[in-house]
Amino acid sequence: MSTDDGSSTDSEDAPAEGWQPPPAQQLGEWLPSYQVHGLLGVGGMAAVYRAHQTSLDRPVAIKLLPAASAGSPRDAEEFAAQFQNEARTMARLNHPGIVSVHDFGIAGDNWLYLVMEFVDGTDVARMIQQASVLPPEHALAIAAHVCDALAYAHAHGVIHRDIKPANILVDHDGRVKVADFGLARPTDPTARAQSGVSDDDDTYGTPDYVAPEVLMEGAQVDHRADIYAVGVMLHNMLTGQVPQGVFQLPSKAVPGLDPRFDAIVRRAMEVDPARRYQSAAEFRADLDRILTTPVQRAGQAHRQAATGLRTGPAASRRRAGVRSRAGTRPARRVAPNRSDSSSGLMLMWVVLALVMLAIGVAWYLQRDQPPPPPPVELDPRDWTSGSGPAPVPPGGEENDPDPSPAPDDAEVTPR
């Protein structure tokens, strides 16, 4: 279902021969509680109108299906059971990624109608048609939201069975909604019996998005068929091509595309369901890794190996998870912090500069001091030469053995 004027509910399908949707005015007369504005699109077995619910003052979309008397190719009883199954299935699924159902019933001459949440935007099929290839980040986000919605539906025992771009709506705010649960079936046999869907009902959606086991007689089909369809849709969004037969992986079809998409698409589209993603949540986890972990180029990997990874037998044993003899893991080496190393190196340079400065100051002060006078060497003979005052020998004047005689006219003091 698309909400753009002129788009269709099923981009791949044309209206079934033998029926035409009634005009909006006629539908408004059948459903007086709604103001029907116009036809939004026509698919192979349904038409979608834009309307307004007057009682709750909200926009809605009305899906109208022809009854058997209007030329439906299906048996009336089976067709009505399938319609009621869609209404009840969507009504009990309360998730922001799934289109809500407000009401359903019969209008006019056995026309079946379903009143749903109105999504003001477009569908993914129309986006691919207009842009040929979606930006990788848009394709990744759409696939991730679809996985969230399917994880919720699968947890509540519902398989969609018709995942394709035309059934994925995107509003103008970027919200993604899964629509058209017309082919959905409960996984529980009791619930299938209550919904009117028999165990031999092998009706599925568009062939290009159908999982291989659906086409195998007697094969068990479960929620992993929806996962296969999401893988096909992801490839279609990334490359603009629907993978068929032997196909190119996304990065081969679109040079420069993140090669990690290849592994995701390959696993989601495995022929053997046991080798596929076993849950939509597991699928979503791999998409998140692309979103949160930048792609690593060859040069980056080489630099990381040269600077951050240890090599040798010990490192190999640690990476392989080998435990020590004591039964504990080997101690993990912690790489030194770059900031701590830089701080230690700076401190060493500061200390070295201070030492050099102290040596320079000491040398400068010593250079400005006058040289000490040379020592005077005295000859003992100079003590009696009379050429100058005789030095006082050790012992002082009291021990002088030969004092000089007093002059003749000197006064002699008697003793």
C-alpha positions in Angstrom: 0.0 0.0 0.0 1.3 3.4 -0.9 0.0 6.8 0.1 1.3 8.7 -2.9 -1.3 9.7 -5.5 -1.2 7.3 -8.4 0.9 4.6 -6.7 -0.4 1.1 -6.3 -0.8 -1.3 -3.4 1.2 -3.9 -5.3 3.7 -2.4 -7.7 4.2 -5.7 -9.5 0.5 -6.5 -9.9 -2.1 -5.1 -12.2 -5.8 -5.0 -11.2 -7.5 -8.3 -11.6 -9.6 -8.6 -14.7 -13.3 -8.4 -14.2 -13.5 -5.8 -11.3 -13.0 -2.1 -10.8 -12.9 -0.3 -7.5 -15.9 1.9 -6.8 -15.5 5.7 -6.8 -14.7 7.5 -3.6 -18.1 9.1 -3.4 -19.8 5.6 -3.4 -17.5 4.3 -0.7 -18.3 7.4 1.4 -22.0 6.6 1.1 -21.4 3.0 2.2 -19.3 4.2 5.2 -20.9 7.4 6.5 -18.5 7.6 9.5 -15.6 8.4 7.1 -15.0 11.2 4.7 -13.4 9.5 1.7 -11.1 11.9 -0.2 -10.0 9.8 -3.1 -8.3 6.7 -4.4 -4.7 6.2 -3.5 -3.9 3.1 -5.5 -5.1 -0.1 -7.0 -3.4 -3.5 -6.8 -4.2 -7.0 -8.0 -6.9 -7.7 -5.5 -7.4 -4.5 -3.5 -7.8 -0.7 -3.7 -6.7 1.8 -1.1 -8.5 5.1 -0.4 -7.5 8.0 1.7 -10.2 9.1 4.2 -10.8 10.9 7.4 -12.5 9.4 10.5 -14.8 12.1 11.7 -15.5 10.6 15.1 -11.9 10.5 16.2 -10.7 13.3 13.8 -7.8 11.4 12.3 -6.7 10.4 8.8 -7.1 6.8 7.8 -6.5 4.5 4.9 -9.4 2.2 3.8 -8.4 -1.0 2.0 -11.3 -2.4 -0.1 -11.4 -5.9 -1.4 -13.9 -7.3 -3.9 -16.1 -10.1 -2.8 -16.5 -13.2 -5.0 -19.7 -11.8 -6.5 -17.7 -8.9 -7.8 -15.5 -11.1 -9.9 -12.9 -12.2 -7.4 -10.9 -15.2 -8.6 -11.0 -16.8 -5.2 -13.7 -18.8 -3.7 -15.9 -16.5 -1.6 -15.5 -18.5 1.6 -11.7 -18.8 1.4 -11.4 -15.1 0.4 -13.5 -14.0 3.4 -11.4 -16.1 5.7 -8.2 -14.7 4.4 -9.5 -11.2 4.8 -10.6 -11.8 8.4 -7.2 -13.3 9.1 -5.4 -10.2 7.9 -7.7 -7.9 10.0 -7.3 -10.0 13.2 -3.6 -10.6 12.7 -2.8 -6.9 12.2 -5.2 -5.8 15.0 -3.3 -7.9 17.6 0.1 -6.7 16.5 0.8 -3.5 18.4 4.2 -2.3 17.2 5.5 1.1 15.9 6.9 -0.6 12.8 3.6 -2.3 11.8 0.6 -0.5 10.3 -2.2 -0.5 12.9 -5.7 -1.7 12.1 -8.7 0.3 13.4 -11.7 -1.5 12.0 -13.0 -3.9 9.4 -16.2 -5.2 8.0 -18.5 -5.4 4.9 -19.5 -2.4 2.8 -22.1 -2.1 0.1 -22.7 -5.3 -1.9 -20.3 -7.6 -0.1 -17.2 -5.4 -0.4 -14.8 -6.2 2.3 -13.1 -3.2 3.9 -10.2 -2.7 6.3 -9.6 0.7 8.1 -5.9 1.2 8.8 -3.4 3.8 10.0 -2.7 6.3 7.3 1.0 6.6 6.5 1.7 9.9 4.8 4.7 9.0 2.5 5.6 6.4 0.0 6.7 2.8 -0.3 10.2 1.4 -0.9 9.3 0.0 -4.3 8.5 3.6 -5.5 11.7 4.9 -3.9 13.8 2.3 -5.8 11.9 3.1 -9.0 12.6 6.9 -8.6 16.3 6.6 -7.4 17.4 3.3 -9.0 19.7 2.7 -6.1 19.1 3.8 -2.5 22.0 5.2 -0.4 23.5 2.4 1.7 22.6 4.2 4.9 19.0 4.4 3.9 18.9 0.7 2.8 20.5 -0.3 6.0 18.0 1.7 8.1 15.0 0.3 6.3 16.1 -3.3 6.5 16.9 -2.8 10.3 13.4 -1.4 11.0 11.8 -4.3 9.0 13.8 -6.8 11.1 12.5 -5.1 14.3 8.9 -5.4 13.1 9.3 -9.0 12.0 11.1 -10.0 15.2 8.0 -8.7 17.1 5.6 -10.5 14.7 7.5 -13.8 14.8 7.6 -13.6 18.6 3.8 -13.4 18.5 3.5 -16.4 16.3 2.9 -14.6 13.0 4.7 -15.0 9.6 4.2 -12.2 7.1 4.9 -14.3 4.0 4.8 -11.3 1.6 7.7 -9.1 2.5 8.7 -7.0 -0.6 9.5 -3.3 -1.2 5.9 -2.5 -2.1 4.7 -3.6 1.3 7.2 -1.4 3.2 6.0 2.1 3.8 8.1 5.1 4.8 6.5 8.4 5.9 7.8 11.9 5.5 9.5 11.7 8.9 11.4 8.6 8.0 9.4 6.1 10.0 9.3 2.7 8.4 6.1 0.6 8.6 5.4 -3.0 7.5 2.0 -3.3 5.8 -0.2 -5.8 4.0 -0.5 -8.9 6.3 -3.0 -10.3 3.9 -1.0 -13.5 3.4 0.2 -13.8 7.0 -0.5 -17.0 8.8 -0.1 -18.0 12.5 2.6 -20.5 13.3 0.5 -22.3 15.8 -1.9 -24.9 14.2 -4.7 -24.1 16.6 -4.4 -20.4 15.8 -4.4 -21.3 12.1 -7.6 -23.3 12.5 -9.3 -20.4 14.3 -8.2 -17.9 11.6 -9.6 -20.0 8.8 -6.2 -20.7 7.2 -5.7 -24.4 6.5 -2.4 -26.3 6.8 -2.4 -27.0 3.1 -2.6 -23.3 2.2 0.6 -22.7 0.3 -0.3 -19.3 -1.0 2.7 -16.9 -1.0 3.5 -13.5 -2.4 5.7 -12.3 -5.2 7.8 -15.1 -6.7 11.1 -13.1 -6.7 10.9 -12.8 -2.9 9.8 -16.3 -2.1 12.2 -18.5 -0.2 13.3 -21.7 -2.0 11.6 -24.1 0.5 8.2 -22.6 -0.3 8.5 -24.1 -3.8 9.5 -27.5 -2.5 6.7 -29.9 -2.0 6.4 -31.1 1.6 9.1 -28.7 2.9 8.5 -27.0 6.3 8.1 -23.3 6.0 8.6 -21.0 9.0 9.6 -17.5 9.9 13.0 -17.9 8.1 11.1 -17.4 4.8 10.5 -13.8 5.9 14.3 -13.4 6.6 15.0 -14.7 3.0 12.7 -12.0 1.6 14.4 -9.3 3.6 17.7 -10.4 2.2 16.3 -10.1 -1.4 14.9 -6.7 -0.6 18.2 -5.5 0.9 20.0 -6.5 -2.3 17.4 -4.8 -4.4 17.7 -1.5 -2.4 21.5 -1.5 -2.6 21.9 -2.4 -6.3 18.5 -1.6 -7.9 18.4 -5.2 -9.1 16.3 -8.2 -7.9 18.7 -11.1 -7.4 17.7 -14.1 -9.6 19.6 -17.3 -10.3 23.4 -16.7 -10.1 23.6 -13.0 -9.1 26.3 -10.6 -8.2 26.8 -9.7 -4.6 26.1 -6.0 -3.8 29.8 -4.7 -3.6 30.5 -6.4 -7.0 27.4 -4.8 -8.6 28.1 -1.4 -7.1 31.8 -0.6 -6.9 32.8 1.2 -3.6 29.9 -0.3 -1.6 30.8 -1.6 1.8 31.8 -5.3 1.2 30.3 -6.3 4.5 26.9 -6.1 2.9 27.9 -9.1 0.8 28.1 -11.5 3.8 24.8 -10.3 5.1 22.9 -10.8 1.9 24.6 -14.1 1.2 23.6 -15.5 4.6 20.1 -14.1 4.5 19.5 -15.7 1.1 21.0 -19.2 1.9 19.0 -21.9 0.2 19.2 -24.1 3.3 17.1 -22.4 6.0 19.4 -23.9 8.7 22.3 -21.8 7.3 20.3 -18.5 7.2 19.9 -16.1 10.1 17.8 -18.0 12.6 16.0 -14.9 13.7 15.3 -11.3 12.6 17.1 -10.0 15.7 20.3 -11.8 14.6 19.9 -10.3 11.1 19.5 -6.8 12.8 22.6 -7.3 14.9 24.8 -7.7 11.8 23.3 -4.6 10.3 24.1 -2.7 13.4 27.8 -3.7 13.2 28.0 -2.0 9.8 26.4 1.1 11.3 28.6 1.3 14.4 31.9 -0.1 13.1 33.6 1.8 10.3 34.9 -0.3 7.4 38.6 -1.2 7.9 40.8 -0.7 4.9 43.9 -2.8 4.1 46.3 0.0 5.1 44.5 0.5 8.4 44.7 -3.2 9.1 48.4 -3.2 8.4 49.1 -0.3 10.7 47.0 -1.9 13.4 49.0 -5.1 13.1 52.2 -3.2 13.3 51.4 -1.1 16.3 48.6 -2.7 18.3 48.8 -6.4 18.0 51.2 -8.8 19.6 52.6 -11.6 17.6 54.4 -14.9 18.4 53.3 -18.1 20.0 52.3 -16.5 23.3 49.9 -14.1 21.6 48.6 -16.9 19.4 47.8 -18.9 22.4 46.0 -16.0 24.0 44.0 -15.3 20.9 43.0 -19.0 20.7 41.8 -18.9 24.2 44.4 -21.3 25.7 44.3 -21.2 29.5 47.3 -21.4 31.8 48.1 -24.5 33.8 46.4 -23.1 36.9 43.1 -23.0 34.9 42.9 -19.2 34.6 43.4 -17.0 31.6 46.9 -15.5 31.2 47.2 -11.9 32.5 46.3 -9.4 29.8 49.0 -6.9 29.0 47.7 -3.4 29.1 49.2 -1.0 26.6 50.7 2.1 28.2 48.8 5.3 28.0 50.3 7.7 25.5 49.6 10.7 27.7 51.5 9.1 30.7 54.5 8.4 28.4 54.5 12.0 27.1 54.3 13.4 30.7 57.3 11.2 31.8 59.4 12.3 28.9 58.6 15.9 29.4 59.6 15.7 33.1 62.9 14.1 32.2 63.7 16.9 29.8 62.8 19.5 32.5 65.1 17.9 35.1 68.0 17.7 32.6 67.6 21.3 31.7 67.7 22.4 35.3 70.9 20.4 35.9 72.6 22.0 32.9 71.5 25.4 34.1 73.0 24.8 37.5 76.3 23.7 36.0 76.4 26.8 33.9 75.7 29.2 36.8 78.4 27.6 38.9 81.0 27.9 36.1 80.1 31.6 35.5 80.4 32.5 39.2 83.8 30.8 39.5 85.1 32.6 36.5 84.6 36.1 38.0 86.5 35.4 41.3 90.1 36.9 41.4 92.9 34.3 41.5 94.3 33.8 45.0 97.8 35.3 45.7 100.7 32.9 45.3 102.2 31.7 48.6 105.3 33.5 50.0 108.3 31.3 50.5 110.7 32.5 53.2 114.3 31.4 53.6 115.3 30.8 57.3 118.5 32.7 56.7 116.5 35.9 56.3 115.6 35.8 59.9 119.2 37.2 60.9 120.3 39.0 57.8 119.3 42.4 59.1 117.8 43.2 55.8 114.4 43.4 57.3 112.5 42.6 60.3 113.1 39.1 61.4 110.2 37.0 61.6 109.1 35.7 64.9 110.2 32.2 65.2 107.9 29.7 66.6 107.6 30.1 70.3 107.2 34.0 70.4 109.5 36.7 71.8 109.7 35.2 75.3 111.9 32.4 73.8 114.2 34.8 71.9 117.8 33.5 72.8 119.6 36.6 71.5 117.9 39.9 72.0 119.5 42.9 70.4 121.8 44.9 72.8 120.6 48.3 74.0 122.4 51.4 72.8 125.1 52.9 75.1 123.2 56.0 76.0 120.1 54.1 76.8 118.8 54.2 80.3 119.2 51.1 82.1 116.7 50.1 84.5 118.1 48.2 87.3 116.5 44.9 88.0 
